[in-house]
Amino acid sequence: MGIVAGLDSSAGFTRIVVCDADTGAVLRQGYAPHQGDPKAAEVDPQTWLLSLGEAATGGLLEGVQAIGVSAQQHGLVPLDAQGGLVRPALVGNDKRAQVAAADLVESLGGRQAWAEAVGCVPGAGQPVAKLRWLARTEPENAQRTAAVLQPHDWLVWQLLGRPARRTTDRGAASGTGYWSPGTGVYRPDLVELALGHQAVLPEVLGPAEAAGTTPEGLLISAGTGETMAAALGLGLGPGDAVVSLGASGSVMAVHHEALADPGGMITSFADAAGMHLPVVPTSNAVRALRGTAEMLGVESLEELSALALKSTPGASGLVLLPYLEGERTPNLPHTAGTLSGLRRESMKPEHLARAAFEGMLCALADAMGVLRGRGVEVRRIFLLGAAAGLPAVQALAPALFGAQVVVPQPADYAALGAARQAAWALGVAHGTLSPSAPPAWQGAAAQVLEPGEELAAGQAVRQQYVATREQIHPGAFGQ
């Protein structure tokens, strides 16, 4: 069918992959960092274009017929009536909108009202909270704001030559706080609640629709947010979940419907393939491992992993509730971590190391239990993040999660997902693919781990963890 490209514009860089449209085989790759501080709260969007141009040098896009765009989520690009920038873009790193988010929650009548309206409770990162911050802090700029885009919307618009029609996709729209994945429509009243007046919002395209074609004949697909693009790049489908191991953690799964959660533990995103991606975040994951390593005087997580494997399941009775930064799931924002079960025989470095790994994974299993409790099927779990390669994580995760665990090889999955979307839109445009299913590219190369004989021991560790959590934080999950 041809050649397609996917570009991922993250907070710090642009990656481009050029792929065979039929198989997904990567033919060429490009990379360029963004100018400026990747942790900045405000960014000139032109830096994204400059980075894109640099990443595409050397004829990288020669012969490409379609491009898909993935970009950092939770950004806000405010435009005036003529399409000019009102101010630098507000991006996901910006935490200044925390008070604004709390104001919005109260203004609509509480967390349940928001969950029912748009599938999530506003946080500082979401565009709806940034709009409220703009109205409260920079009223003149707020008044000039006539239209709002997210980073991927803005990049697609630029690639198409800034046409009158501006577009987004349902995946990115579901993270705004003013589009409902349940109903598939915008809530302009929430934009007005936040900004003080209406603003023009981009048209939400279907998964296989094209945003347009450049004057040179290059098809640009709908694009999407990084999370949704990575899910498409990994080839996730119903029954699949992703556990992300960063300093904090998250569990996300593919589901057939949007999930409204009055408790606010589930954020209900749409995906880039016509399904839904409910996400449950945790505040603590690898930070619990790093804290334990520091306590034990261990220099690396690899050394901590080796130490943990010298212990036995259950860590000689030690249980670590890893709520070091408070916790989002369960909702215990002001609590602290707890180390329980100390006995003379358990006070050894290897037992504490094991308790750290078991505690981190059990906390993520708790988050997965929130999804399973709402009817989300989980048969296979993709484990992402650098810590996914640690031997202790791989040894413990299948039994503690009670499912097959897949550890994909490192790759630019968001860029790959954007390329797969481009191939889909190109195939639909040519009449060779159905709009109901993306092209069947080869899945990610991965290591597959089964619970096996360790399942019973893993479930006993889970029971020990849950009993400790219930004793210290009774009813934390409403049980």
C-alpha positions as CSV (number, residue, x, y, z in Angstrom):
1,M,0.0,0.0,0.0
2,G,2.9,2.3,0.5
3,I,4.9,4.1,3.1
4,V,3.6,6.1,6.1
5,A,5.1,8.0,9.0
6,G,4.2,8.6,12.6
7,L,5.6,11.5,14.6
8,D,5.5,11.8,18.4
9,S,5.9,15.3,19.8
10,S,6.5,14.7,23.5
11,A,7.4,17.2,26.2
12,G,11.1,17.0,25.3
13,F,11.6,15.8,21.8
14,T,10.1,14.7,18.5
15,R,10.5,11.1,17.2
16,I,9.5,10.1,13.7
17,V,9.2,6.5,12.4
18,V,8.7,5.7,8.7
19,C,6.9,2.4,8.3
20,D,5.7,0.0,5.6
21,A,2.0,0.6,5.5
22,D,1.1,-3.1,5.2
23,T,3.4,-4.7,7.8
24,G,4.4,-1.9,10.1
25,A,8.1,-2.7,9.5
26,V,10.2,0.4,10.5
27,L,12.2,1.6,7.5
28,R,13.7,4.9,8.8
29,Q,13.7,6.9,12.1
30,G,14.4,10.5,13.1
31,Y,14.9,12.3,16.3
32,A,15.4,15.9,17.5
33,P,15.1,17.5,21.0
34,H,12.9,20.5,21.6
35,Q,14.5,23.8,22.4
36,G,14.2,25.0,25.9
37,D,13.5,23.3,29.2
38,P,11.4,20.1,28.8
39,K,10.0,20.7,32.3
40,A,8.8,24.2,31.5
41,A,5.1,25.0,32.3
42,E,4.8,27.3,29.2
43,V,6.1,26.5,25.7
44,D,6.1,28.4,22.4
45,P,4.5,25.9,20.0
46,Q,6.9,27.0,17.3
47,T,9.5,24.9,19.1
48,W,7.4,21.8,18.3
49,L,7.5,22.7,14.6
50,L,11.3,23.4,14.6
51,S,11.9,20.1,16.3
52,L,9.7,18.3,13.8
53,G,11.6,19.9,10.9
54,E,14.9,18.9,12.4
55,A,13.8,15.3,13.0
56,A,12.7,15.0,9.4
57,T,15.9,16.2,7.8
58,G,17.9,14.1,5.3
59,G,15.0,13.0,3.2
60,L,13.4,11.1,6.0
61,L,9.9,11.6,4.7
62,E,10.7,10.9,1.1
63,G,8.0,8.7,-0.5
64,V,5.7,9.0,2.5
65,Q,2.0,9.1,1.6
66,A,0.4,9.7,5.0
67,I,1.4,11.0,8.4
68,G,-0.1,10.5,11.8
69,V,0.6,12.8,14.8
70,S,0.9,11.9,18.4
71,A,1.7,14.6,21.0
72,Q,1.9,15.3,24.7
73,Q,-1.5,15.4,26.4
74,H,-3.1,18.0,28.7
75,G,-1.7,21.0,26.8
76,L,-3.7,24.1,26.0
77,V,-3.0,26.3,22.9
78,P,-5.3,29.4,23.1
79,L,-5.9,31.2,19.8
80,D,-7.5,34.5,19.1
81,A,-10.2,35.1,16.5
82,Q,-7.6,35.3,13.7
83,G,-5.9,32.1,14.7
84,G,-2.9,33.7,16.3
85,L,-1.4,32.6,19.6
86,V,-2.9,34.5,22.6
87,R,0.1,33.4,24.8
88,P,2.5,30.5,25.0
89,A,0.9,27.1,25.3
90,L,0.2,25.8,28.8
91,V,1.5,22.2,29.0
92,G,1.0,19.2,31.2
93,N,3.9,20.0,33.5
94,D,2.1,23.2,34.7
95,K,0.7,22.6,38.2
96,R,-0.5,26.2,38.7
97,A,-4.1,25.2,37.9
98,Q,-4.6,23.1,41.0
99,V,-6.7,25.7,42.8
100,A,-8.6,26.4,39.6
101,A,-9.4,22.7,39.2
102,A,-10.7,22.5,42.8
103,D,-12.9,25.6,42.0
104,L,-14.3,23.9,39.0
105,V,-15.1,20.7,40.9
106,E,-17.1,22.8,43.4
107,S,-18.7,25.0,40.8
108,L,-20.4,22.0,39.1
109,G,-21.5,20.4,42.3
110,G,-18.7,18.0,43.2
111,R,-16.7,15.0,41.9
112,Q,-19.7,12.9,41.0
113,A,-21.2,15.6,38.8
114,W,-17.9,15.8,36.8
115,A,-17.5,12.0,36.6
116,E,-21.0,11.7,35.2
117,A,-20.6,14.7,32.8
118,V,-17.2,13.9,31.2
119,G,-15.9,10.7,32.8
120,C,-13.2,12.4,34.9
121,V,-12.7,14.8,37.8
122,P,-10.7,17.9,36.7
123,G,-7.0,18.0,37.8
124,A,-4.4,20.7,37.2
125,G,-3.2,19.1,34.0
126,Q,-6.5,19.2,32.1
127,P,-7.3,21.9,29.6
128,V,-10.6,22.8,31.4
129,A,-8.6,23.6,34.5
130,K,-6.1,25.6,32.5
131,L,-9.0,27.6,31.0
132,R,-10.2,28.5,34.5
133,W,-6.7,29.4,35.6
134,L,-6.4,31.7,32.5
135,A,-9.7,33.4,33.3
136,R,-8.7,34.0,36.9
137,T,-5.1,34.9,36.4
138,E,-4.9,36.5,33.0
139,P,-8.4,37.8,32.3
140,E,-7.3,39.9,29.3
141,N,-5.8,36.8,27.6
142,A,-8.9,34.8,28.5
143,Q,-11.1,37.4,26.9
144,R,-9.0,37.3,23.7
145,T,-9.2,33.5,23.6
146,A,-11.6,32.6,20.8
147,A,-10.6,29.0,20.1
148,V,-8.6,26.3,21.9
149,L,-6.5,23.4,20.7
150,Q,-4.3,20.8,22.2
151,P,-0.7,20.2,21.0
152,H,-1.6,17.4,18.6
153,D,-4.5,19.4,17.2
154,W,-2.2,22.4,16.6
155,L,0.5,20.4,14.9
156,V,-2.1,18.8,12.5
157,W,-3.5,22.2,11.8
158,Q,0.0,23.5,11.0
159,L,0.9,20.6,8.7
160,L,-2.3,21.2,6.8
161,G,-1.5,24.9,6.3
162,R,-3.8,26.3,9.0
163,P,-7.1,25.7,7.2
164,A,-10.4,27.1,8.5
165,R,-11.4,23.6,9.7
166,R,-9.6,22.5,12.9
167,T,-9.8,18.9,14.1
168,T,-9.0,16.6,16.9
169,D,-9.7,12.9,17.7
170,R,-11.9,11.3,20.4
171,G,-8.8,10.1,22.3
172,A,-7.3,13.6,22.8
173,A,-10.8,15.1,23.3
174,S,-11.5,12.7,26.1
175,G,-8.7,14.3,28.2
176,T,-9.9,17.9,27.9
177,G,-12.5,17.9,30.7
178,Y,-15.2,19.3,28.3
179,W,-15.8,16.3,26.0
180,S,-17.7,13.2,27.1
181,P,-16.4,9.8,26.0
182,G,-19.8,8.4,27.1
183,T,-21.9,10.5,24.8
184,G,-19.3,11.5,22.3
185,V,-20.1,15.2,22.4
186,Y,-18.6,18.4,23.7
187,R,-19.9,20.1,26.8
188,P,-19.6,23.8,25.8
189,D,-21.3,24.8,29.0
190,L,-18.2,23.5,30.8
191,V,-15.9,25.6,28.6
192,E,-18.0,28.6,29.5
193,L,-17.9,27.7,33.2
194,A,-14.1,27.6,33.0
195,L,-13.3,30.4,30.6
196,G,-16.2,32.8,31.2
197,H,-17.4,32.6,27.6
198,Q,-17.7,30.2,24.7
199,A,-14.8,29.2,22.5
200,V,-14.5,27.4,19.1
201,L,-13.6,23.7,19.7
202,P,-12.0,21.4,17.1
203,E,-14.2,18.9,15.2
204,V,-13.8,15.4,16.7
205,L,-12.9,12.9,14.0
206,G,-13.5,9.2,14.0
207,P,-10.5,6.8,14.3
208,A,-10.0,6.2,10.6
209,E,-10.9,9.6,9.3
210,A,-8.3,11.9,7.8
211,A,-7.9,15.5,9.0
212,G,-7.1,16.5,5.5
213,T,-4.5,16.5,2.7
214,T,-1.6,18.9,2.2
215,P,-1.3,20.8,-1.1
216,E,1.4,18.3,-2.0
217,G,-1.1,15.4,-1.6
218,L,0.2,14.1,1.7
219,L,-2.7,12.7,3.8
220,I,-2.8,13.7,7.5
221,S,-4.7,11.3,9.8
222,A,-6.7,12.4,12.8
223,G,-3.8,12.1,15.2
224,T,-4.2,11.5,18.9
225,G,-2.7,11.9,22.4
226,E,0.5,10.0,23.4
227,T,-1.3,7.5,25.7
228,M,-3.8,6.5,22.9
229,A,-1.1,6.4,20.3
230,A,1.1,4.1,22.4
231,A,-1.9,1.7,22.9
232,L,-2.4,1.6,19.2
233,G,1.3,1.0,18.7
234,L,1.4,-1.8,21.2
235,G,-1.6,-3.4,19.4
236,L,-3.8,-3.5,22.5
237,G,-7.3,-5.0,22.3
238,P,-10.1,-6.1,24.6
239,G,-8.7,-8.1,27.5
240,D,-5.4,-6.2,27.5
241,A,-4.2,-3.9,30.3
242,V,-1.1,-1.8,30.7
243,V,0.8,-1.3,33.9
244,S,3.1,1.7,33.7
245,L,6.0,1.8,36.2
246,G,7.3,5.4,36.6
247,A,7.9,7.3,39.8
248,S,4.1,7.1,40.0
249,G,2.1,4.3,38.3
250,S,-1.0,3.7,36.4
251,V,-3.2,0.9,35.2
252,M,-5.1,1.2,31.9
253,A,-7.2,-1.3,30.0
254,V,-9.2,-1.5,26.8
255,H,-12.9,-1.6,27.4
256,H,-16.0,-1.5,25.3
257,E,-17.7,1.4,27.1
258,A,-16.9,4.6,29.1
259,L,-16.9,4.2,32.9
260,A,-18.2,7.0,35.0
261,D,-16.7,6.7,38.5
262,P,-18.3,8.9,41.2
263,G,-15.3,8.3,43.4
264,G,-13.0,9.8,40.8
265,M,-10.5,6.9,40.9
266,I,-11.1,6.0,37.2
267,T,-10.4,8.5,34.5
268,S,-12.4,7.5,31.5
269,F,-10.5,8.1,28.2
270,A,-11.5,7.2,24.7
271,D,-8.8,5.4,22.7
272,A,-7.7,5.9,19.1
273,A,-9.5,2.8,17.7
274,G,-13.1,3.3,18.7
275,M,-12.9,1.7,22.2
276,H,-12.3,3.2,25.6
277,L,-9.2,3.4,27.9
278,P,-10.2,3.6,31.6
279,V,-7.2,4.6,33.6
280,V,-6.5,4.3,37.4
281,P,-3.4,6.2,38.6
282,T,-1.3,5.6,41.6
283,S,1.0,8.2,43.3
284,N,3.7,5.7,44.1
285,A,5.5,3.1,42.1
286,V,9.2,3.2,41.4
287,R,9.7,5.9,44.0
288,A,9.0,3.3,46.6
289,L,11.8,1.2,45.2
290,R,14.2,4.1,45.1
291,G,13.3,5.1,48.7
292,T,13.9,1.6,49.9
293,A,17.3,1.5,48.0
294,E,18.3,4.7,49.8
295,M,17.3,3.4,53.2
296,L,19.3,0.2,52.6
297,G,22.3,2.0,51.2
298,V,21.9,0.1,47.9
299,E,23.3,2.0,44.9
300,S,20.9,0.8,42.1
301,L,17.5,-0.7,41.5
302,E,19.3,-3.7,39.9
303,E,21.1,-4.3,43.2
304,L,17.8,-3.9,45.1
305,S,16.2,-6.4,42.8
306,A,19.0,-9.0,43.4
307,L,18.6,-8.5,47.1
308,A,14.8,-9.0,47.0
309,L,15.2,-12.3,45.2
310,K,17.2,-13.6,48.2
311,S,14.0,-13.4,50.2
312,T,10.9,-15.5,49.9
313,P,7.3,-14.8,49.0
314,G,5.7,-12.6,51.7
315,A,9.0,-11.1,52.7
316,S,9.1,-13.0,56.1
317,G,5.8,-11.2,57.0
318,L,6.9,-7.7,56.1
319,V,4.3,-5.6,54.3
320,L,5.0,-2.2,52.8
321,L,2.1,0.0,52.0
322,P,4.0,2.3,49.6
323,Y,1.9,5.5,50.1
324,L,5.0,7.6,50.4
325,E,3.5,10.7,48.6
326,G,0.0,10.2,49.9
327,E,-2.0,8.1,47.5
328,R,-4.7,8.6,44.7
329,T,-5.8,5.0,44.6
330,P,-7.1,4.5,47.2
331,N,-7.9,8.2,47.8
332,L,-5.6,8.9,50.8
333,P,-3.9,12.1,49.8
334,H,-2.6,13.0,53.2
335,T,-1.5,9.6,54.5
336,A,2.1,8.1,54.7
337,G,3.6,4.8,53.9
338,T,3.5,2.0,56.4
339,L,5.9,-0.9,57.1
340,S,4.1,-3.6,59.0
341,G,5.0,-7.1,60.3
342,L,8.4,-6.3,61.9
343,R,9.8,-9.2,63.8
344,R,13.4,-10.0,64.8
345,E,13.6,-12.6,62.0
346,S,12.2,-10.3,59.4
347,M,14.6,-7.4,60.0
348,K,17.0,-8.2,57.2
349,P,17.8,-6.1,54.1
350,E,16.6,-8.8,51.7
351,H,13.1,-8.9,53.3
352,L,12.7,-5.1,53.2
353,A,13.8,-5.2,49.5
354,R,11.3,-7.9,48.7
355,A,8.5,-6.0,50.6
356,A,9.2,-2.9,48.5
357,F,8.7,-4.9,45.3
358,E,5.7,-6.7,46.6
359,G,4.2,-3.5,48.0
360,M,4.6,-1.6,44.7
361,L,3.1,-4.4,42.6
362,C,0.2,-5.1,45.1
363,A,-0.7,-1.4,45.1
364,L,-0.9,-1.6,41.3
365,A,-2.9,-4.8,41.6
366,D,-5.3,-2.8,43.9
367,A,-5.6,-0.3,41.0
368,M,-6.3,-3.1,38.6
369,G,-8.9,-4.4,41.0
370,V,-10.8,-1.1,40.6
371,L,-11.1,-1.8,36.9
372,R,-11.9,-5.5,37.3
373,G,-14.6,-4.5,39.8
374,R,-16.3,-2.5,37.1
375,G,-16.4,-5.4,34.7
376,V,-13.2,-4.8,32.8
377,E,-11.7,-8.0,31.6
378,V,-8.0,-8.4,32.1
379,R,-6.4,-11.5,30.5
380,R,-3.0,-10.1,29.5
381,I,-0.9,-7.3,31.1
382,F,1.7,-5.2,29.3
383,L,4.4,-4.0,31.7
384,L,6.0,-0.7,30.7
385,G,8.8,1.5,32.1
386,A,12.5,0.9,32.8
387,A,11.7,-1.0,36.0
388,A,9.7,-3.6,34.0
389,G,13.1,-5.1,33.1
390,L,14.1,-5.7,36.7
391,P,14.3,-9.5,37.5
392,A,12.4,-9.0,40.7
393,V,9.5,-7.3,38.9
394,Q,9.4,-10.0,36.3
395,A,9.6,-12.8,38.9
396,L,6.8,-11.4,41.0
397,A,4.4,-9.6,38.7
398,P,2.6,-12.6,37.0
399,A,1.6,-14.2,40.3
400,L,0.7,-11.0,42.0
401,F,-1.5,-9.8,39.1
402,G,-2.8,-13.3,38.4
403,A,-2.4,-13.0,34.7
404,Q,0.0,-13.4,31.8
405,V,2.5,-10.5,31.8
406,V,4.0,-9.2,28.6
407,V,7.2,-7.1,28.7
408,P,7.6,-5.4,25.3
409,Q,11.0,-4.5,24.0
410,P,11.7,-0.7,24.2
411,A,10.4,1.1,21.1
412,D,8.8,4.3,20.1
413,Y,5.3,3.0,20.6
414,A,3.5,6.4,20.4
415,A,5.2,7.2,17.1
416,L,4.4,3.6,15.9
417,G,0.8,4.1,16.9
418,A,0.6,7.4,15.0
419,A,2.0,5.6,11.9
420,R,-0.5,2.8,12.2
421,Q,-3.3,5.4,12.4
422,A,-1.9,7.0,9.2
423,A,-1.8,3.6,7.4
424,W,-5.4,3.1,8.5
425,A,-6.6,6.4,7.2
426,L,-4.7,5.9,4.0
427,G,-6.2,2.4,3.5
428,V,-9.7,3.7,4.1
429,A,-9.1,6.5,1.7
430,H,-8.0,4.0,-1.0
431,G,-10.8,1.6,-0.2
432,T,-8.4,-1.2,0.9
433,L,-9.1,-1.1,4.7
434,S,-12.3,-1.0,6.7
435,P,-13.0,2.0,9.0
436,S,-13.9,-0.5,11.7
437,A,-10.4,-2.0,12.3
438,P,-6.9,-0.7,12.0
439,P,-4.3,-2.6,9.9
440,A,-3.1,-5.8,11.4
441,W,0.5,-5.0,12.0
442,Q,2.9,-7.4,13.6
443,G,2.7,-7.1,17.4
444,A,5.5,-5.7,19.6
445,A,8.5,-8.0,20.2
446,A,8.1,-9.0,23.8
447,Q,9.0,-11.3,26.7
448,V,5.9,-13.3,27.9
449,L,5.7,-14.4,31.5
450,E,3.1,-16.8,33.0
451,P,2.0,-17.1,36.6
452,G,2.7,-20.8,36.6
453,E,3.4,-22.6,39.9
454,E,4.0,-19.3,41.7
455,L,0.3,-18.3,41.4
456,A,-0.8,-19.7,44.8
457,A,2.1,-18.0,46.6
458,G,1.4,-14.8,44.8
459,Q,-2.3,-14.8,45.8
460,A,-1.3,-15.4,49.4
461,V,1.0,-12.4,49.3
462,R,-1.9,-10.4,47.9
463,Q,-4.2,-11.5,50.7
464,Q,-1.5,-10.5,53.3
465,Y,-1.2,-7.1,51.7
466,V,-5.0,-6.5,51.5
467,A,-5.4,-7.6,55.1
468,T,-2.8,-5.1,56.2
469,R,-4.2,-2.3,54.1
470,E,-7.7,-2.9,55.5
471,Q,-6.4,-3.0,59.1
472,I,-4.6,0.3,58.7
473,H,-6.9,2.1,56.2
474,P,-10.3,0.3,56.7
475,G,-12.8,0.9,53.9
476,A,-10.3,2.7,51.7
477,F,-11.9,1.1,48.7
478,G,-15.4,1.3,50.1
479,Q,-15.4,-2.3,51.0
